[in-house]
Amino acid sequence: MSDATIEQLAEQYVDAYNRNDLDALEALLHDDVHFQHHNREVDYRTKETSMDMFRMAAGAFPGKSFSNRLSLRVSGDTAILQHTWTCTPTVDAPNMGATAGVPLATELATFLTFRDGKLVEYHDFG
């Protein structure tokens, strides 16, 4: 896939995530997607378990979104984004202390790897 295609797929993912569009997210995920937040005890290995996480997050982290993008780079089949994740959780967020009801902003480096137009690897650090 071209750099432009990888960038477009990354933009589609961020847009669907920010709109909490579960159908669009599911359409982007490969059946064997590996979805990992390296600092938050989140590690899912299938589309089904990743979608369960998205459904749970809709209630636990209302208004969650990626914003304040500092960069988007493409290397091979991977888009690398530097941005901020924000929300006001209804529960304490893993590895973030007592956060229920407290607005959060976390700086992230996110790596999105695509194969055949589908997200196969998601890793974020921050």
C-alpha positions in Angstrom: 0.0 0.0 0.0 1.2 3.5 -0.7 2.0 6.0 2.0 -1.1 8.0 1.1 -3.3 4.9 1.5 -1.8 4.2 5.0 -2.2 7.8 6.0 -5.9 7.7 4.8 -6.6 4.5 6.7 -5.1 6.0 9.9 -7.2 9.1 9.4 -10.3 6.9 9.0 -9.5 5.1 12.2 -9.0 8.3 14.2 -12.2 9.8 12.8 -14.2 6.7 13.6 -12.7 6.5 17.1 -13.5 10.2 17.8 -17.1 9.8 16.6 -17.4 6.5 18.6 -18.6 4.9 15.3 -18.4 1.2 16.3 -19.5 0.0 12.8 -16.8 2.0 11.1 -14.2 0.8 13.6 -15.2 -2.8 13.2 -15.0 -2.4 9.4 -11.4 -1.3 9.7 -10.2 -4.1 12.0 -8.6 -7.3 10.7 -10.1 -10.5 12.3 -6.7 -11.1 14.0 -6.0 -7.5 15.1 -3.5 -7.1 17.9 -4.6 -4.1 20.0 -2.3 -3.0 22.8 -2.0 0.0 25.2 1.4 -0.7 26.6 1.0 1.4 29.7 -2.6 0.4 30.6 -2.8 -3.4 30.9 -4.8 -3.6 27.6 -3.8 -6.4 25.2 -6.4 -7.9 22.8 -5.7 -10.3 20.0 -8.9 -10.5 18.0 -11.5 -8.3 16.4 -14.1 -9.6 18.7 -12.2 -8.8 21.9 -11.1 -5.4 20.5 -14.8 -4.6 19.7 -15.8 -5.6 23.3 -13.2 -3.1 24.5 -14.6 -0.3 22.3 -18.1 -1.0 23.5 -17.0 -0.9 27.2 -15.0 2.3 26.6 -18.0 4.1 25.2 -19.6 4.1 28.6 -16.4 4.2 30.8 -14.7 7.0 28.8 -17.4 9.2 27.3 -16.2 11.9 25.0 -12.9 10.1 24.4 -11.0 11.4 21.5 -7.6 11.9 19.9 -6.7 15.6 19.5 -3.7 18.0 19.3 -1.9 16.0 16.6 1.7 16.9 16.5 2.7 14.5 13.8 1.6 11.7 11.5 4.4 9.8 9.7 4.3 6.6 7.6 6.9 3.9 7.6 6.1 0.9 5.4 2.6 -0.3 6.4 2.6 1.7 9.7 1.3 5.1 10.5 2.9 6.7 13.5 0.9 9.4 15.3 1.9 11.7 18.1 -1.2 13.2 19.7 -3.3 13.6 22.9 -6.0 11.3 24.2 -8.7 13.1 26.2 -11.8 12.0 28.2 -13.5 12.3 31.5 -13.8 8.7 32.7 -16.8 7.4 34.7 -14.4 4.8 36.2 -10.8 4.8 37.3 -8.6 4.3 34.3 -6.1 1.4 34.4 -2.6 2.6 35.7 -3.8 6.2 35.9 -4.8 6.4 39.6 -8.2 7.6 40.9 -9.5 9.2 37.8 -13.3 8.8 37.8 -14.9 12.1 37.0 -11.6 13.9 36.5 -10.7 15.2 32.9 -7.7 13.4 31.5 -5.2 14.3 28.8 -2.5 11.8 28.0 0.2 12.3 25.4 0.6 9.3 23.1 2.7 7.8 20.4 0.4 5.5 18.5 1.5 2.9 15.9 -1.2 1.7 13.4 -0.1 -1.1 11.0 -2.4 -2.0 8.1 -2.5 -5.1 5.8 -4.9 -5.4 2.9 -6.7 -2.2 4.0 -7.4 -3.5 7.6 -5.8 -2.6 10.9 -3.7 -5.6 12.0 -1.6 -4.0 14.8 -2.4 -1.1 17.2 0.1 -0.1 19.8 0.1 3.1 21.9 2.6 4.3 24.4 2.0 7.2 26.8 
